[in-house]
């Protein structure tokens, strides 16, 4: 029985600075953009995150591509 992965849902998460906590350490928050095309390259996603962060007052910390997969039984196809 062979299973294969099929991308079901792709999201882009943009993590950004959001001030300091009570101890003076940086707090981070994130925005998630859902239903991103699964075939977009890392370069395109990274540049998109930079452009979006350019409209925000807070500094970009990191970017993540989040992919959820369905496991499909290959024998049933």
Helices and strands as residue ranges (DSSP letters): E 3-20, E 26-33, H 42-54, E 60-73, G 74-76
